[in-house]
Amino acid sequence: MTKVFDRFLKNPEEASCGCEGGCCGPPAAKPEGGQTEARPAPLTPADHAWIIGSVETAEGDVPLVATRLNRADRNGTLLARLSIKRMSHAVRPGLYGFGKPDAWSPVFVTGNYKMSFDYLRRSLDGRDGWILVLDTRGINVWCAAGKGTFGTDELVARMEAAGLARVVSHRTLILPQLGAPGVAAHEVAKRTKFRVVYGPIRAEDLPAFLDAGSKATPRMRRARFLFKDRIILTPVEIAMVIKSKTFLGILIAWALGLIGVKFLSFNLPVVLGAVFIGTVVVPALLPWIPVRAFSLKGWLLGFLWTAGFLALNGLPATAGGWLSAASYLLILPAFAAFIAMNFTGSSPITSLSGVVKEMKTAVPLMILSAGLGLGAFIAAAVVA
């Protein structure tokens, strides 16, 4: 978690995502147009269970993939949702087929984050086509488009490496709408003679999109961020906090307090409550918290939680007690605010400029509040 603070202090623009690698991975190197490695040997069923054969093309054999997910696929998704082996949950970039593809079958483009790849092929069950997988460093299309890996240069280079113009007779690519910020369609057309068509935001809408002649309805173009969409992301948020050095430091300090270092004694449940608010409650209640900024949503709920906890446990009657209460009210809402702000990296309703603007205001205030709270905590220990 402290990495975001470090990045912000050095360059606010580089810390704008706020997801700290949980969904977006490390910063991407700038793609070099037209430069790809030599084509590796085609994958076979011996390499992955989701490969079920191959199809012969003018460019050699292309792996055929299943459109129904197996247990290993689902287990991999579960582990990624829990942020376990998240950055290795990827597929090899290149061209794949599904069903019984031929020269006139549609070509779908996605990133090599396996969850994105799995959702795409699953949505196309019962159909025939090609999937061109770009090297997005194992991150999803939306984040990759912002970082530049799902971009024009990578798309053109991957098409050339796969010999796509000789595999298919048409000149149309279907890209996910969330990849549009990274791809200049006119530049792709100029360099490859392929036309870019943007499909729906959600892979599940692809069948209806195709049946309508590759026409998207307004509903398909709308970014929906429903309760189930938000709550399914919370395990990653929790894992990010648990694996952070900040959280480890809190647990060490609490353990030292238990064994007699009274200077470090504090109430762990109230701290864990603030963590739960930032990682789960704010995402769950996101549309209904009556403020706009994610950090302010976290601060507001964190303040209510801390104040309620202190009230239920009796208001302090001594100077040391009041200082201790003040330290909780200064530190924990700021802590919840910071964690909640990280969720901007997982939300499709935020913008780069908006997140940067929020961080420029919120981060200094969090640091100030936490610093004052730490001072109150030290003062409380001295008075006691």
C-alpha positions in Angstrom: 0.0 0.0 0.0 2.8 2.4 0.7 3.9 2.0 -2.9 1.1 4.2 -4.0 2.1 6.9 -1.6 5.7 6.6 -2.9 4.6 6.8 -6.6 2.3 9.8 -5.8 5.1 11.7 -4.1 7.4 11.2 -7.1 4.9 11.5 -9.9 1.1 11.7 -9.3 0.4 10.6 -12.9 2.1 7.3 -12.4 0.0 6.5 -9.3 -3.4 7.3 -11.0 -4.7 3.8 -11.2 -4.5 3.1 -7.5 -4.8 -0.6 -7.9 -1.2 -1.3 -6.8 -0.7 -4.2 -9.2 -3.8 -6.2 -8.0 -5.7 -5.8 -11.3 -3.3 -3.9 -13.6 0.1 -5.3 -12.9 3.4 -3.4 -13.2 3.8 -0.4 -15.5 4.1 -1.6 -19.1 7.1 -1.0 -21.3 6.3 1.0 -24.4 5.4 -1.4 -27.2 7.7 -1.3 -30.2 5.7 -1.4 -33.4 6.5 -4.2 -35.9 8.9 -6.0 -33.5 7.8 -9.4 -32.4 9.7 -12.6 -31.5 10.0 -15.5 -33.8 6.8 -17.6 -33.9 7.0 -20.4 -31.4 5.7 -23.9 -32.0 1.9 -24.2 -31.8 0.4 -25.2 -28.5 -1.1 -28.6 -28.3 -3.5 -30.4 -25.9 -0.4 -31.7 -24.1 0.4 -28.1 -23.1 -3.1 -27.0 -21.8 -6.3 -28.9 -21.2 -8.3 -26.0 -22.9 -6.6 -26.7 -26.2 -8.6 -29.4 -28.0 -6.8 -29.7 -31.3 -5.6 -27.6 -34.2 -6.8 -26.2 -37.6 -4.6 -26.0 -40.7 -4.2 -22.6 -42.2 -2.0 -20.9 -44.8 0.3 -19.9 -41.9 0.5 -23.4 -40.5 -1.4 -25.1 -37.7 -3.4 -22.9 -35.3 -4.5 -24.2 -31.9 -8.2 -24.9 -31.4 -9.6 -23.9 -28.0 -12.6 -25.2 -26.1 -15.5 -22.9 -25.6 -16.6 -24.6 -22.4 -14.5 -24.0 -19.3 -13.1 -27.0 -17.3 -12.4 -27.4 -13.6 -8.8 -26.2 -14.0 -10.0 -23.0 -15.8 -12.5 -22.3 -13.0 -9.9 -23.0 -10.3 -7.5 -20.6 -12.0 -10.1 -17.9 -12.0 -10.8 -18.5 -8.3 -7.1 -18.2 -7.5 -6.8 -15.0 -9.5 -9.9 -13.6 -7.7 -8.0 -14.3 -4.5 -4.9 -12.6 -5.9 -3.0 -15.9 -5.8 -0.6 -16.3 -8.7 -2.5 -13.4 -10.3 0.3 -12.1 -12.5 1.0 -15.6 -13.9 -2.7 -16.1 -14.9 -2.0 -15.6 -18.6 -2.0 -17.3 -22.0 0.5 -17.2 -24.8 -0.1 -14.3 -27.2 -1.0 -15.4 -30.7 -3.8 -16.7 -32.9 -6.3 -19.3 -31.7 -9.4 -20.9 -33.3 -12.6 -22.2 -31.9 -15.4 -24.2 -33.4 -14.7 -24.9 -37.1 -13.1 -21.6 -38.2 -12.5 -20.9 -41.9 -11.2 -17.9 -43.9 -14.5 -16.1 -43.5 -14.9 -16.6 -39.7 -14.9 -13.5 -37.5 -11.7 -12.4 -35.7 -12.0 -11.4 -32.0 -9.1 -9.5 -30.3 -8.4 -9.7 -26.6 -5.5 -9.5 -24.1 -3.6 -12.4 -22.7 -5.0 -12.2 -19.1 -6.5 -15.7 -19.0 -9.7 -14.6 -17.3 -10.4 -12.2 -20.2 -9.5 -15.0 -22.7 -11.8 -17.5 -20.8 -14.8 -15.2 -20.7 -14.4 -14.5 -24.4 -14.2 -18.1 -25.6 -17.0 -19.1 -23.2 -19.4 -16.5 -24.6 -18.8 -17.9 -28.1 -19.8 -21.4 -27.4 -21.4 -23.0 -30.4 -19.9 -20.6 -32.9 -16.8 -20.6 -35.2 -14.1 -18.0 -35.3 -10.6 -16.8 -34.4 -9.2 -15.2 -31.3 -6.1 -13.0 -31.7 -4.5 -12.6 -28.2 -2.3 -9.6 -27.7 0.6 -9.5 -25.2 -0.8 -7.3 -22.5 1.6 -8.6 -19.8 -1.1 -10.7 -18.3 -3.4 -7.8 -17.5 -7.0 -7.2 -18.5 -8.0 -5.3 -21.6 -9.3 -2.1 -19.9 -6.1 -1.6 -17.8 -3.9 -2.7 -20.7 -5.5 -0.1 -23.0 -4.6 2.6 -20.4 -1.1 1.4 -20.0 -0.4 1.0 -23.7 0.0 -2.8 -24.0 -3.4 -3.2 -25.6 -2.5 -0.7 -28.3 -2.1 0.0 -32.0 1.5 -1.1 -32.3 1.0 -4.4 -30.4 -2.1 -5.2 -32.4 -0.4 -4.6 -35.8 2.7 -6.5 -34.7 0.6 -9.4 -33.5 -1.4 -9.5 -36.7 1.8 -9.6 -38.8 3.4 -12.3 -36.5 0.3 -14.5 -36.9 0.1 -13.9 -40.7 -3.6 -13.0 -40.1 -4.0 -11.4 -43.6 -3.3 -14.9 -45.1 -5.4 -16.8 -42.6 -8.7 -14.9 -43.2 -10.1 -13.5 -46.5 -12.1 -10.7 -44.9 -10.6 -7.6 -43.4 -12.5 -7.0 -40.1 -11.4 -7.2 -36.5 -13.8 -7.2 -33.5 -12.2 -5.5 -30.5 -13.7 -5.1 -27.0 -15.1 -1.6 -26.4 -13.0 -1.1 -23.3 -9.9 -1.5 -25.4 -10.8 1.5 -27.6 -8.6 4.0 -25.6 -5.5 2.1 -26.6 -6.2 1.5 -30.3 -6.3 4.1 -33.1 -8.7 2.4 -35.5 -7.8 4.6 -38.4 -4.1 3.8 -37.9 -4.8 0.1 -37.9 -6.7 0.5 -41.2 -3.9 2.5 -42.7 -1.2 0.0 -41.7 -3.0 -3.3 -42.2 -6.1 -2.6 -44.4 -8.2 -4.2 -41.6 -11.3 -2.4 -40.3 -11.8 -2.2 -36.5 -15.3 -2.9 -35.2 -15.8 -2.3 -31.4 -17.9 -5.0 -29.8 -19.9 -4.7 -26.6 -18.4 -4.0 -23.2 -19.3 -7.4 -21.9 -18.3 -10.7 -23.6 -21.7 -12.2 -22.6 -23.4 -9.7 -25.1 -21.3 -10.9 -28.1 -23.9 -13.5 -29.3 -26.6 -10.9 -29.5 -24.1 -8.4 -31.1 -23.2 -10.9 -33.8 -26.8 -11.9 -34.5 -27.6 -8.2 -35.0 -25.0 -7.9 -37.8 -22.3 -6.6 -35.5 -24.5 -3.8 -34.2 -24.4 -2.9 -30.5 -27.4 -1.6 -28.7 -27.1 1.3 -26.2 -27.3 -1.2 -23.4 -24.3 -3.1 -24.7 -22.3 0.2 -24.8 -23.1 1.1 -21.2 -20.6 0.2 -18.4 -22.7 -1.5 -15.8 -21.1 -1.8 -12.3 -23.7 -3.7 -10.4 -23.4 -5.1 -6.9 -22.2 -8.5 -8.0 -19.6 -6.9 -10.3 -18.3 -4.9 -7.3 -18.4 -7.5 -4.6 -16.6 -10.1 -6.7 -13.6 -7.8 -6.8 -13.3 -7.4 -3.0 -11.2 -10.6 -2.4 -8.4 -9.0 -4.4 -8.7 -5.8 -2.4 -8.5 -7.7 0.8 -5.5 -9.7 -0.4 -3.7 -6.5 -1.4 -4.1 -5.1 2.1 -3.2 -8.4 3.9 0.0 -8.8 1.8 1.1 -5.2 2.4 4.0 -4.2 4.7 1.7 -1.7 6.4 -0.7 -4.4 7.5 2.2 -6.6 8.6 3.5 -3.7 10.7 0.1 -3.2 12.3 0.0 -6.9 13.3 3.6 -6.8 14.7 2.8 -3.7 16.7 -0.4 -5.2 18.1 1.5 -8.4 19.1 4.1 -6.4 20.9 1.4 -4.6 22.7 -0.1 -7.9 23.9 3.3 -9.0 25.4 3.7 -5.9 27.4 4.9 -3.1 25.2 2.1 -0.8 26.4 3.4 2.1 24.1 2.1 0.0 21.2 -1.1 -1.2 22.7 -4.3 -0.6 20.6 -7.6 -2.2 19.8 -7.1 -4.5 16.8 -10.8 -5.2 16.0 -11.5 -1.5 15.4 -8.5 -1.4 13.0 -9.7 -4.5 11.2 -13.2 -2.9 10.9 -11.6 0.0 9.1 -9.9 -2.4 6.7 -13.2 -4.2 6.1 -14.9 -0.9 5.4 -12.3 0.1 2.8 -12.1 -3.2 1.1 -15.7 -4.5 1.2 -18.2 -2.1 2.5 -17.3 0.9 0.3 -17.4 -1.3 -2.9 -20.6 -2.9 -1.9 -22.4 0.4 -1.1 -20.6 2.5 -3.7 -23.6 4.0 -5.4 -25.5 4.8 -2.2 -22.8 6.6 -0.2 -23.8 10.3 -0.6 -20.4 11.6 -1.8 -18.5 11.3 -5.1 -14.8 10.7 -4.3 -13.9 7.2 -3.4 -11.5 8.4 -0.7 -14.2 10.5 0.8 -16.6 7.6 0.8 -14.0 5.5 2.7 -13.3 8.4 5.1 -17.0 9.0 5.9 -17.8 5.3 6.6 -14.5 4.9 8.5 -15.3 7.9 10.7 -18.8 6.6 11.4 -17.4 3.2 12.3 -14.7 4.5 14.6 -17.0 7.0 16.3 -19.6 4.3 16.8 -17.0 1.9 18.2 -15.7 4.5 20.7 -19.3 5.4 21.7 -20.3 1.8 22.3 -17.2 1.2 24.4 -17.7 4.3 26.6 -16.4 7.8 26.1 -13.0 8.3 27.7 -12.9 10.1 31.0 -9.2 10.9 31.2 -6.8 13.1 29.2 -5.0 10.0 27.9 -8.3 8.5 27.0 -9.4 11.5 24.9 -6.0 11.6 23.2 -6.3 7.9 22.4 -9.8 8.4 21.0 -8.6 11.3 18.9 -5.8 9.1 17.5 -8.3 6.5 16.4 -10.5 9.2 14.8 -7.6 10.7 12.9 -5.9 7.5 11.8 -8.6 5.0 11.0 -10.9 7.1 8.7 -7.7 8.1 6.8 -6.8 4.4 6.6 -10.2 3.4 5.3 -10.1 6.3 2.8 -6.8 5.2 1.4 -7.9 1.6 1.0 -11.2 2.7 -0.6 -9.3 5.0 -3.0 -7.4 1.9 -4.3 -10.8 0.7 -5.6 -10.6 3.3 -8.4 -8.2 1.0 -10.2 -11.0 -1.7 -10.3 -13.9 0.6 -11.3 -15.0 1.4 -14.9 -16.7 4.5 -13.6 -13.5 6.5 -12.9 -11.3 8.4 -15.2 -7.6 9.0 -15.3 -7.9 12.8 -14.8 -10.5 12.4 -12.1 -8.4 9.9 -10.1 -5.3 12.1 -10.4 -7.2 15.1 -9.2 -8.6 13.2 -6.3 -5.2 11.9 -5.3 -3.6 15.3 -5.4 -6.2 16.5 -2.8 -6.8 13.3 -0.8 -3.3 11.9 -0.3 -1.8 14.9 1.5 -4.9 15.1 3.7 -4.6 11.5 4.6 -0.9 11.9 5.4 -1.7 15.0 7.6 -4.5 13.2 9.4 -2.5 10.0 10.0 0.5 12.1 11.2 -1.7 14.0 13.7 -3.2 10.8 14.8 0.2 9.2 15.4 1.1 12.3 17.4 -2.1 11.9 19.5 -1.3 8.2 20.0 2.2 8.9 21.3 0.9 11.7 23.5 -1.7 9.3 25.0 0.9 6.7 25.8 3.1 9.4 27.5 0.1 10.7 29.6 -0.9 7.2 30.6 
